């Protein structure tokens, strides 16, 4: 559809407050064009190439008032001097002498006044070339938000009901029941015991089937971010940057990226999954036995938090040890074991009590000497302090994909079809375990085994056949290195070569784009997708479409919106242009049992 003149004006002057202001600014634009054409026709301005510069420091390009048609300052100055000479003839001797002295000084300055501004002028009044607008080095990724479909919602919550199973499906905990029976037994005077009841009547019919069902009520949640541009900054930057437009663009992307992260690992309050507990008990500290990195001193004080993607829990009880071996790694044992819902653990350490600072997020070791323990190689200073409030959840948030899958059904959507914690799965590995630990790694390279075990368990539970597995960039690279390594026995892979591969050029490296699901009844190749915001050590397999044609579920995840994304410009109440975004809805997980998650991957 062609743009109308009105829509073109709206696009050109998007920051105008109304149509009248747009019209005035359009007229001003036309006047500026007319003036530019007139100056060209009268040869007032000139293009000065580098070869014609008066000196190496002189400016080049289109220079205002440098053309032959421009008023000459020297000629005007001489005319003024001549007029003053005429005036001086009527003055008395003393006044005439003083005026002539001033004129002589003015004549001496004439040659300097006729020159263009240059870098040698006192005060450094030389022009410079500022590029506008500002360069934006901000990557933006919203793959899940782009993929998941949306539907309209109303009210304050969404309710749906699910049939989890019925007789002979082996689903939902409903027992199998044979359909065989004898219709003549009761008719010939036999016993009626065991015949089904229909209301008040016991009739000669086959046994009635049973159902398993559940009801889910999911409240809608709000999202909003705001931005503000001062009038002074807006007007001062015109010609270089439109601050209001920049604010609107940044605000839009800040909201969309925030929503993407919420879809991935959001964690809300009741009835959503809620807070994750701090590690229980008092951790114990020991030296690692070998020198790794910069190590720790002889004394350390440590607190540990549970990390959820959304944030961190409150800290554990402070642990201390004054008998460590200097220069060795610090090994932390969590007496209560892994915390339900924690994706990793934040470690805060110091050499004095109560002053712990952030050392990083760590995963319990999978197998080996320090199985199930946190190993911190380097002591760093200057990090953030221990959190004073529980940030593991947000009371105004909904549950994202990771939270729903890892929470064991504690949220409003039910549990996942598989939850695997890598350090527990490979706790018995004598020298440790990793997806691929690299050349010389002494532990077990498990490759795709954790995913194949997940696929097998999901198929055994409900015949799930997931289409995609989301991983971190590190995990995908581990797959590629594992496939290429001659020591892993990973020989079952295929290289596809196109015609361009035979032109004499060579492409170094390779990547894994999919994974054959060994348990799939459809010979599924599961797509591997990298998410830039995926927490370290986490991967989940997602079934987007159920293998049940009449399930009534188009996609297993749907974003339901009472109000979709909108941007609001607030009335101007002070010397700022204020704007906000708004969204009201939730993310629905219709069938999390057809998806699975692995965390703690190493």
Secondary structure as GFF3:
##gff-version 3
##sequence-region A 1 602
A	DSSP	alpha_helix	5	12	.	.	.	ID=ss1
A	DSSP	alpha_helix	19	41	.	.	.	ID=ss2
A	DSSP	beta_strand	46	48	.	.	.	ID=ss3
A	DSSP	three_ten_helix	50	52	.	.	.	ID=ss4
A	DSSP	beta_strand	61	63	.	.	.	ID=ss5
A	DSSP	alpha_helix	73	88	.	.	.	ID=ss6
A	DSSP	alpha_helix	93	113	.	.	.	ID=ss7
A	DSSP	alpha_helix	143	147	.	.	.	ID=ss8
A	DSSP	beta_strand	149	152	.	.	.	ID=ss9
A	DSSP	beta_strand	157	166	.	.	.	ID=ss10
A	DSSP	beta_strand	197	198	.	.	.	ID=ss11
A	DSSP	beta_strand	201	202	.	.	.	ID=ss12
A	DSSP	beta_strand	211	219	.	.	.	ID=ss13
A	DSSP	beta_strand	221	223	.	.	.	ID=ss14
A	DSSP	beta_strand	226	230	.	.	.	ID=ss15
A	DSSP	alpha_helix	231	237	.	.	.	ID=ss16
A	DSSP	alpha_helix	243	265	.	.	.	ID=ss17
A	DSSP	beta_strand	284	287	.	.	.	ID=ss18
A	DSSP	beta_strand	300	307	.	.	.	ID=ss19
A	DSSP	beta_strand	319	321	.	.	.	ID=ss20
A	DSSP	beta_strand	330	333	.	.	.	ID=ss21
A	DSSP	beta_strand	344	350	.	.	.	ID=ss22
A	DSSP	beta_strand	357	362	.	.	.	ID=ss23
A	DSSP	beta_strand	374	376	.	.	.	ID=ss24
A	DSSP	alpha_helix	401	406	.	.	.	ID=ss25
A	DSSP	beta_strand	418	421	.	.	.	ID=ss26
A	DSSP	alpha_helix	422	425	.	.	.	ID=ss27
A	DSSP	beta_strand	433	434	.	.	.	ID=ss28
A	DSSP	beta_strand	444	445	.	.	.	ID=ss29
A	DSSP	alpha_helix	449	462	.	.	.	ID=ss30
A	DSSP	beta_strand	468	471	.	.	.	ID=ss31
A	DSSP	alpha_helix	473	484	.	.	.	ID=ss32
A	DSSP	three_ten_helix	499	502	.	.	.	ID=ss33
A	DSSP	beta_strand	514	516	.	.	.	ID=ss34
A	DSSP	beta_strand	525	530	.	.	.	ID=ss35
A	DSSP	beta_strand	539	542	.	.	.	ID=ss36
A	DSSP	beta_strand	557	569	.	.	.	ID=ss37
A	DSSP	beta_strand	576	589	.	.	.	ID=ss38
A	DSSP	three_ten_helix	592	594	.	.	.	ID=ss39
A	DSSP	beta_strand	596	599	.	.	.	ID=ss40
###
